[in-house]
Amino acid sequence: MRPYAIPPFFFPTTAAFVDDSKSFLESIALGLNSRLAFRQFSSPFSALIALNGTTAMPPMVEDFFSLYRHRGEYNYAHHVVDVNLDKIHREVHNEQRFEQISVVVVDYDMPDMNGLDLCRNIKNPAVKKILLTGKADEQIAVQAFNEGIIDRFIRKQYPDAMSRLNSAITELQASYLQQIEDTLLKVLRVGSHKFLFDPVFAQRFNEIRTELKIVEHYLSCMPDGVLMLDMSGTAHLLIVQTEEIMRGHFEIADEQAAPEGLLRHLSSRRSIPYFWKTSGNYSPEYDDWESYIYPASEFRGEDDSWYMYTVVKSPPAFNLKHVFSYSDYLDQLDSESRQGIPGR
């Protein structure tokens, strides 16, 4: 079980299907989830070129971290790691994010290279592998699974083979991203994003995702919360505030001689401010402060943790006008497929 309830980021990735039978690839495509991005290869060698290319690699988590040297009182050198969590939501501007091949579904019995040899030659260890086998190959598949060469195997003869396949792809795509997300775990635990680790709040988050038909999301730091996008790229910002953060909003506004109406909103437990022009805090420049106040809901999480949250549609601070959406990517794959390029 993952040590957090809400992943710090999630976006759809691509599945690859490899089978020397083009007719089988065409038939399997008909039973796949309609929102699944996939590429098809009738040659294992062409598949390996794509799998071992740059788009098959995971996001560079190293981009979130920087290392610098600091000399202390006794001139000892210390390595200090600086974390820029603000870069997480900027991944939404990476137009190649959906192209990452996270799961490979490969036929075992191919004349030029069998499925296990293909799996052994995939360079990126994060890529998940599903082996499709016939009845005679089941013992080979079990051994490969036990050795960690593959992550799942499914017999083509199963009456519910497509249902099993769709479920396995969904699960393994999430697992693929989790390997990357775990790198950020310790940093996020000591920060202000404790709602990520709250399983009760995660249930509400998943309800919001379903209501808004969200397909990708990214941790936000100013303000704390989650930036969410649907298929077409329409954005919603889920702002999540703790009692301590809300108290800070009130104290800063009070120090800035904010209007009494604003102070009442900030102490009411029914409103959340989104002062995006000044990194979240009130400033006297907000003479139209009512435009920056949003109705909010209270929520009790695990161990009686207290949150307030609100959802802001098309948040102005994120410059998302030209974001490449998942719907755009699926259309691109369809266009490539019509041109004979391996794709959806």
N, C-alpha and C positions, 0 to 999 in steps of 0.2 A: 504494500500500500504506500502511495506517495506521501511524503512528510508534509505536504501542504494541500489545501483543499481547492484553491483556485490557481491554475498555472499563471505565472507572471506574463506569459504571452502565448498565443496560439494562433496559427493561421493554417489554412489548407495546404497540403503538399500533394505531390504527384505520385501515382503508382505506376509501375512498369510491368507489362505482361510480355513474357517471352515464350513463344511456342513456334515450332517449325511449320505448323499447320495454320495457314491464313484463315481457312474456313472455321477452325476452332476459335481463333482470336475474334473473328466476327461474331460468332455465336455467343461467346462469353461476354462480349460487350453489351449485348442486349439485356443481360441480367444484372448489370452493375448498378449501384446507386447512381441516380441521375445527377447528383452533385459531385461525383467523384471525377477528379482530373486524372487522366491516365494516358500513357503512351504504349503503343504496341510494337513489338519487334518479332519478325519471323526469322531473324538471324541472331544467334547468341553473340556473335562478334560485334554486330552493330549495337546490340544492347550494352555490351561492355564499354564501348566507346562513349555512349551516353552516360552510363552509370559512373564511369571514372572521370567524367568531365567536371568542370568547375561548378555547374549548376547542381551536381549531385551532393555537393558538400554542405554541411549544416551552417547556420549563421555563425559568424565569427564572434563568439562570446568574448574573445580577447578584446574586441572593440569596446566592451563595457568597462574594461579594466586598464589601468596604466600603472607602470612600475617606475618609481624614481628612488634615488639614493639620498639619504639624509644623514649628516654627521652630527652625532650627539655631543654631550658635554665632554666626553673623553675621546672625542675624535673617532669613535667607532662608527663604522658604516652600518646603517640600517636600511633595509629594503621596506618601503612603504607602498602599499597597494591602494590606489585611489579608484573609487568606483563611480562611474557616471551612469546612474540609473535612468537619467533623462534620455539616453540613447535608445532605450528599449522601444519606446513608442515611435522612434524615428525609423524603425524597421518597416513601418507602414509605407515609407517612401521608396523602399527597395522593390523595384518592378520585377525582380527575378525571384522574389521570395517564394512564390507558388511553384516555381520550376524545380525545386529540390525534390529529388526522387527519394522518398522515404521508405517505400515498400516495393519489393520485387516479387512478382508471382511468376514462377518458372516451371515449365514442364520438365519432368525428369528425363524422359526418353526422347532425345533429339540426336540426329545422326552425326552432326559435326562436333558437338560438345554437349555432354549431358548436363542436366540442371545443377548437379552438385559441383561439377567443375566450374560452372559459371559462378555459382555462389562463392566458391573459394577464391575466385579472381576479382571479386568486388573489393576495391581498395578501402572504401569508407566503412569502418566497422559499425557505424551507427545505423546503416541501412538494414531494414528488417527483410527477412526472406521467407517466402511461403513456397513450398514445393508441391506441385500437383503430380500425383502418381497414379499408376494403375495398380490393380490388386497384387500383381506379381512383384511390385517394387516396394511394398509396404515395409518389409524388414529393413531394406536399405534406408528408407526414410526414417524409421525409428532410430537406427544407429546414427544417422546424420543429426537428428534432433538431439540425441543424448550427447553428441560430441560438440554441440553448439554451432554447427555449420548452418543450420536452418532454425527458424523460430516457430514454424508451424508446418504441418503437412496435411493435405486434404486429398482424399481419393476422388478421382473424377466420377467414379461410379456411385458415390453417395447420392441418394435421392434429394437431399437438401444441400448439395454441394455449393450452390450459389449463395444460399443463405449463410452457410458457414464461412464462405469466402468473404462476403461483404462484412460480416461481423469481425473477422480476423483482420481485415485491412483497417477498419476503423480503430480497433484496439491497438494495432501495431503502429499506426500513424501517430497516435497520441503518445505511445511509448517512445517513439523516435524523438519527438520534441522534448519529452521529459528528461532524456539524457542530457540535453543541452541546458534545460531550465535548472536542473539540480545544481549547476555551477554557481548560480546566484543565491542558493538557498540560505546559507549562513548570513549573508549580507542582509537579506530581506528580513530575517528573523529579528535582527537587532534594530530595525528601522521602525517607521510609523505605519507600515503596511500589514499590521497584524491580522487584518480581515482576510488576507490570503490564506491563513492557516486555520480559519474558523469554519468547520464543516457545516455549522448551522447557517452562517451567512452564505456559504457556497451554494446551498440549496436555493436561497433567494436569488443569488446571482444567476444560477442556471435558469430559473424561471424568467428572469429579465431577458436573458439571451434568447430564450424560446419565444417570448412575446415579441421581441424586436427582430427575430430571424437573423441573429448575429452569426457570422461565420468566422470572424477573426477578432482578436482582442489583444491589447497591449497595456502593460502597467503604466500608469501616469503618476508623476511625482509632484507636479505643480498644476492643479491641486492633486492630492492623493486620491487615487481611484483607478478606473480602468477605461481606456479608450476602446470603443467597440465599433465594428463596421459590419454592415450586411452585405449581401451578394453584390449589390450595385455600387457599393462604396459609400452609402449614406452613413454618416458617423453619429454616434451617441457617446457622450461622456458620462460615465457613472462616477459621481463624486462621493467619496466615503470619508466621513469625518468622525473623529473620536471626541469625547467630552473635553479632553485636553486641548485639542486643536480648536474647537469651537470657543473655548474660554479664551484662547489666544486671539482669535478674531475679535472678540468683544473688547479685550483689553487694549489692543492696538487701535481699534476704532474709537474707543473712549479717549485714549491719549491724543488722538488726532481731532478731538472735538467734533465727532461725527454727530449728525442730526439725531434727535431723540427717537424718531421713527425707526431709523436703522438700528439703533441700540436695542429697541424693543424686539425687532425681528431677530437679532443675533442672540437674544436671551430667551426667546420664545420656545425653542426646541421644535419649531415648525418651519424654519427657513435655513437655507445654506447660501452663503455668498459665493460668487464666482467673479472676483475682481481680477480678471485675466490680464489687464493692462499693467498691473503692478505686482506680478508674481503671487497674487492671491489675497493680499492684504488691502484694507481700505486706505484711501488717500483722499484729501480734500478735493482733488480733481474730479471726483465722482459726484458732480452736482446732480446727476440723474441716477443716483444709487439704486432706485427701485428697479431699474433695468438689469441689475446685476444680482438680484435676489431671487432665489428659486424655492418653491414649496418643497419641503422635505418630509421624509418619513423616519420615525424612530425604529430601531431594530435591536432586539436582544439576542446576542449570539451565544456561543458556548461559554460556560462558566459565568453567565450573566454579563458578558461583555456588552458594552453599549455603543451603538453606532447611530449616526444619522446619514441618510443617503438621498441623493436626487439624481435625475437623469437629464442631461442637457443635450438637445438635438443640435447637430451641426455646430459644435463648439468653435468659437471664432479664433482661439489662440493657436490652433494646430495646423493651419494652412493646408487643408486637405482637398482643395479644389481640383487638383490634377492627379489624385491618387489613382493608380492602376488597380481596378477592382477584380475580385475573383470572377465575376461575371465576364469581365473583359478577357480574362485569361482563358476561360472555357470557350469563349467565342474564338479566340486565337487558335486554340487547339483544334476546334472544328474546322476552321479555315485551312490550317496546315494539313489536316487529314484529307480534306477534299483535293489538296494539291499533291497528295501522295507522300507527304512527310509523316513519319510515324507519330501518331497523336490520337487524341480523343475521337 
